[in-house]
Structure formats: structure tokens, C-alpha cells
Amino acid sequence: MPITKRGLLSVALTAPFVAQAQEAWPQRPVVLVVPFAPGGPVDNVARPVAEGLRRQLGQTVVVENRAGGGGLVGTRVVAAARPDGYTMLIGSPGPLVIAPAAGAADAPDPLRALAPVALIADSPQILAVTSDLPARNLAEFVALAKARPGALNMGSAGIGTTPHLASELLGQLADIRTEHVPYRGTGAALPDLIGGKIEALFGDISALLPLVETGRVRALAITAGQRSPLAPAIPTTAELGFPALVVRNFQALLAPAGTPPAVLTRMAAALREALGDAQVRAALDRIGALPATSGPDHLAAYLAEERATWEPVIRRIGLRLD
């Protein structure tokens, strides 16, 4: 349909007001949707970050918990929200990577239904074993698993979680077979790891490091390319011969697709400043989250890399979340 002179005049008159509104963003409170219940890892990152963003933006930033469907309920809420910069998502691997790759019904594609803003933080997993297991390092654990195929019980935070997929990836890379024992979260598995009812577990550094430091469990490796400043004595999977075993739990900021680029850029800049705030960094340190330096392009590449890592594993084990 051809554009009339009246239409051109309307666009000309409207454009400055749109640009001005974007430049002045935010003019009212910004809502950060956490698609999980209060008190969990994503929520624990969102709250200090929201306070840091409030100071940077000069506007109220509210955390709203919309739990359900393994994070998909809140993720869909943001994907369907008005793309004006006032509703954003604090996303994590489950709804952003694992669910879409495993065919979950109505799982939004994070690179189509959502607009990447920036990575907030990530943290590696620790592979820990019960303290009396006769394996002092990763090589000895692999040798033990090969000598006793299927006999070692590997706990996880649940079917389809990052720790579960980490154990499957280790099995593939090391050519070993363990028995998967899913729990309802890492916290539920820890007493059995301490007590020796399961032999091994991948889990967040924040959950396992206190147990490692007190000798109640033994850390074999940290799933990263570089040693963590939070646990510099624990060797990485990369240096132990498994450079592909890089497993990260992350929190990322995304907006509805179609959100103006100027708003995404402004929010990414505010987030970088917020993550440099001493109070925010201290809060993230306490939960083992390593702040990132990121932006829209970096987060898009990061999510694509995560998807490329986990899709083959998910296909190989036949995981379906539909």
C-alpha cells in the first residue's frame, strides 16, 4: 500500500516523540520477571542486581516472581509482553536452552521471541564425590567408573537440569556409565552425598563449596576453562583433559522481541555499572555467581554456544519435555 502525504506527515511528526521517549527511558518502574519461586538461585541474583539497576537508572526496579513449568511460565509472560522496555526477564539455562532443545511445548526461542540484553553472571559446576570414595581425582573417578560400569550413583538436581546433563556429557566424553539418581533440587541430594548413599554429584559452586571446605565431600574438578577465584585450589575439567566439559549455570537479562535497540543498549550499560557496584558484587560473591561484562551481541553468542553444547547431549539421551 503506498504511503500518502498525510501518512508521511504523521510519521515525521511521530518519530521525534518516539525517539524522545526512548532517550528518556525509563519513565516508570521496570519489572524484572524471575520465572522461579523466591529464594532460588535466579531470584538470589535478581534482587541485588535490581537494587543496583535502581541506583543506575534512577527508577524503581521491581522483581516479580512468576514460577511454573520449570521457568517457562514466566518466560512466556515476558515474550508476550509489550516491547517497551518495562518488562524484562532474568533467564537461566532451563527455560532458555534446555527446554527449547528438548521440545518443551510453547518454549519461546530466546533468540526470536526475546531480545538479548546482557549476561548477568555465571558460575561453574563442581563435580564432588562422597568423602570415602576411593577416587582422589578425576582420572581415578573415571577409572573406577570404567571398572564398575553402572555401579556408581550420580545424583542430580532433577531430570533435564544442568547437573543431569553435565553427568551425561561426562559419560559421553569419558566413555563411562553411571546410574542417574534425580532429586528435587541439589539441596535434596546433598545429605545423600554426604552420607554416601550416592557417590557423586555435579552441583552449583555455592551449594558444594562449603561442604568441600569443611571436608564433608571431596571436589574432583570444576567445570570451567579457568580456575574460579572462589575456589582456586580446585582444578578445572579443561586442565584435567576434558576441555569440552564446560558447564555453566547462568543468569541473563532479556526483553521481549521488538524492544527498541536504544533501550537494550541503555539497560546493558546500566547493568555493567550495577555489576561494578561493591554491594552488588559482594552479594553475588556470597552465592558463587561471577559477574559478567556483556551486551546484546555477547549474550546472543553465549546462548547460541550453550544451545550447541547441549542439543547433541539432549538428543543422544532422548530427553523430551513436551
Protein Blocks (a to p, Z undefined) as FASTA:
>chain_A
ZZdfklmmmmmmmmmmmmmmmmmpcfbdcddddfbdehiaklmmmmmmmmmmmmmnopac
dddddeeehhmmmmmmmmmmccehpaccdddfklmmmmmmnopghiacfklmpccfbdfb
dcdddddddfklccfbfklmmmmmmmmghkaccddfbehiaklmmmmmmmmmnopadddd
ddedjklmmmmmmnopafbdcddfklmmmmmmnopaccfbdcdfbdcfklmmbccfklno
paklccdddddddddehiafklmmmmmmmmmmmmmpmklmmmmmmnopacddddfklmmm
mmmmmmmmmmmmmmmnopafZZ
